[in-house]
Amino acid sequence: MSLGWDVLQHFQIDKARSVADLASSKVDGLIARKDHTKQELEELTLACQAMWELLRDHLGFTDEHLKAKILAIDARDGVVDGKLGAELIDCPHCGQKASTTKPNCVYCGHRLPSSYVMK
């Protein structure tokens, strides 16, 4: 009986180690992905700041102009929530309702105006 119990215990321990190794590997992957996302966010933040300073310094836009535009874009989907959501617009070619989540109208295939398409 003792030999059988030992074999069972070793099997369960090996199985637990395998599960732990897999979990550890997944955590490492998620940490790497988080770090990459953080770096991308920093780069996008720098690009946005540079674009804003160019617009402000060379074209005379103000912080109030920027805030108003951010609010207008945020409200396009009907909800002011600090997120860029999908908007339904009329396709300029066929007149059907088209979602701004797609670059082309799903009814006629015509390209939607780029200022409304979510990237």
SULMO-V769864 format. One record per residue. N is the residue number from 0. RES is the residue in one small letter. OMEGA is omega in whole degrees, 0 to 359 (NA if undefined). Layout:
n-><N | N>
res-><RES | RES>
omega-><OMEGA | OMEGA>
This chain:
n-><0 | 1 | 2 | 3 | 4 | 5 | 6 | 7 | 8 | 9 | 10 | 11 | 12 | 13 | 14 | 15 | 16 | 17 | 18 | 19 | 20 | 21 | 22 | 23 | 24 | 25 | 26 | 27 | 28 | 29 | 30 | 31 | 32 | 33 | 34 | 35 | 36 | 37 | 38 | 39 | 40 | 41 | 42 | 43 | 44 | 45 | 46 | 47 | 48 | 49 | 50 | 51 | 52 | 53 | 54 | 55 | 56 | 57 | 58 | 59 | 60 | 61 | 62 | 63 | 64 | 65 | 66 | 67 | 68 | 69 | 70 | 71 | 72 | 73 | 74 | 75 | 76 | 77 | 78 | 79 | 80 | 81 | 82 | 83 | 84 | 85 | 86 | 87 | 88 | 89 | 90 | 91 | 92 | 93 | 94 | 95 | 96 | 97 | 98 | 99 | 100 | 101 | 102 | 103 | 104 | 105 | 106 | 107 | 108 | 109 | 110 | 111 | 112 | 113 | 114 | 115 | 116 | 117 | 118>
res-><m | s | l | g | w | d | v | l | q | h | f | q | i | d | k | a | r | s | v | a | d | l | a | s | s | k | v | d | g | l | i | a | r | k | d | h | t | k | q | e | l | e | e | l | t | l | a | c | q | a | m | w | e | l | l | r | d | h | l | g | f | t | d | e | h | l | k | a | k | i | l | a | i | d | a | r | d | g | v | v | d | g | k | l | g | a | e | l | i | d | c | p | h | c | g | q | k | a | s | t | t | k | p | n | c | v | y | c | g | h | r | l | p | s | s | y | v | m | k>
omega-><182 | 179 | 178 | 179 | 178 | 179 | 179 | 180 | 179 | 178 | 180 | 178 | 179 | 178 | 178 | 178 | 180 | 178 | 180 | 178 | 179 | 179 | 179 | 179 | 178 | 179 | 179 | 178 | 179 | 177 | 179 | 179 | 178 | 180 | 179 | 179 | 179 | 179 | 177 | 179 | 178 | 180 | 178 | 178 | 177 | 180 | 179 | 180 | 179 | 179 | 180 | 181 | 176 | 180 | 181 | 187 | 186 | 182 | 174 | 176 | 181 | 176 | 179 | 175 | 181 | 181 | 179 | 180 | 177 | 179 | 179 | 179 | 179 | 184 | 183 | 182 | 178 | 181 | 176 | 186 | 180 | 181 | 176 | 183 | 178 | 178 | 173 | 178 | 174 | 178 | 181 | 182 | 185 | 178 | 178 | 176 | 181 | 179 | 179 | 175 | 181 | 179 | 182 | 176 | 181 | 181 | 185 | 179 | 180 | 179 | 178 | 178 | 186 | 181 | 181 | 185 | 177 | 180 | NA>
